[in-house]
Amino acid sequence: MDADAQAWFVERTWQSPSWTVEDLLRAKGTRTVSVVLPALNEEATVADVIASVHPLLGTLVDELVVIDSGSTDRTVEVSLAAGARVVRRTEVLTELEPLPGKGEVLWRSLAATTGDLLVFLDSDLIDPDPAFVPALLGPMLLEPDIHLVKGFYRRPLSTEDAGGSGGGRVTELMARPLLSALRPELSGVIQPLSGEYAGTRELLEAVPFASGYGVEIGLLLDAHGIVGLPGIAQVNLGVRRHRNQPLHALGVMARQILGTALARCGMLPAAAGALTQFVQVAGEWVPDTAGVLVADRPPMRELLVR
């Protein structure tokens, strides 16, 4: 870790957040908070994620919104029954045809919510901790000039017991090594691809959003460019469990993240491409090529002022 990253790590990392909801309510003042859950076919887990946040609704949290990315299961019905407001991606910014990907619905959530501060939680979490939202909000509510808070955690694979830490394979093998090479000032960020994070509307509306899996690394790199290291913080969320994807699927994810990071660092234009992997069929290795969309949505602020 270089000297800037080391100094930031000491100053802006909360290993054991000790603030209470009451502390945050006193600090919140007139600011409002939106919690956003992007969802695609998450009927098995989304209700538990909503339940972990719902007790805060009306106090620390002002709105709780599931942004549905075209689910074909009962995600929408389950989310409504659990007490969340549901917005389908086609119901906001209706003049724009949706692009595929997680980043697309996060970008659209800016137009579907009103909070001064936004908290994003993945909707495939298993046994989500009710402390996630207060932990992520703490640095922004209690400290001046923090605009992005990343969660970090131990991440067991679904096949491991609670003491495992074999998850986050794309983070360990690609994202963190990439940041250490291209943007070493950010090498102290423990979970650059974390789906649990919070940001100010001021920042989030000022940056582009990668439409796919590159959204998190893109936001981190853009935040660094706008608010610098002092405007970014990270907080310990303990343990995070979710559905793990097979290695083959992680290749496409890694290619999207790589494309976004290289574009943000001025090394490669953001453009669609392809990734060829190889699979065995009847004992033979054959190519399996998938299209990879690396596309950005413009800063929401630019869209809203037109």
Stockholm file with secondary structure:
# STOCKHOLM 1.0

chainA/1-306         MDADAQAWFVERTWQSPSWTVEDLLRAKGTRTVSVVLPALNEEATVADVIASVHPLLGTLVDELVVIDSGSTDRTVEVSLAAGARVVRRTEVLTELEPLPGKGEVLWRSLAATTGDLLVFLDSDLIDPDPAFVPALLGPMLLEPDIHLVKGFYRRPLSTEDAGGSGGGRVTELMARPLLSALRPELSGVIQPLSGEYAGTRELLEAVPFASGYGVEIGLLLDAHGIVGLPGIAQVNLGVRRHRNQPLHALGVMARQILGTALARCGMLPAAAGALTQFVQVAGEWVPDTAGVLVADRPPMRELLVR
#=GR chainA/1-306 SS CCHHHHHHHHHHEESSCCCCHHHHHHHHTTCCEEEEEEESSCTTTHHHHHHHHGGGBTTTBSEEEEEECCCSSSHHHHHHHHTCEEEEGGGSSTTSCCCSSHHHHHHHHHHHCCCSEEEECCTTEESCCTTHHHHHHHHHHHSTTCCEEEEEEECCCTTSCTTCCCCCHHIIIIIHHHHHHHCGGGTTCSCTTCSCEEEEHHHHTTSCEESSTTHHHHHHHHHHHHHTGGGEEEEEEEECEECCCCHHHHHHHHHHHHHHHHHHTTSSCCCCEEEEEEEEETTEEEEEEEEECCCEECCHHHHHTC
#=GC SS_cons         CCHHHHHHHHHHEESSCCCCHHHHHHHHTTCCEEEEEEESSCTTTHHHHHHHHGGGBTTTBSEEEEEECCCSSSHHHHHHHHTCEEEEGGGSSTTSCCCSSHHHHHHHHHHHCCCSEEEECCTTEESCCTTHHHHHHHHHHHSTTCCEEEEEEECCCTTSCTTCCCCCHHIIIIIHHHHHHHCGGGTTCSCTTCSCEEEEHHHHTTSCEESSTTHHHHHHHHHHHHHTGGGEEEEEEEECEECCCCHHHHHHHHHHHHHHHHHHTTSSCCCCEEEEEEEEETTEEEEEEEEECCCEECCHHHHHTC
//
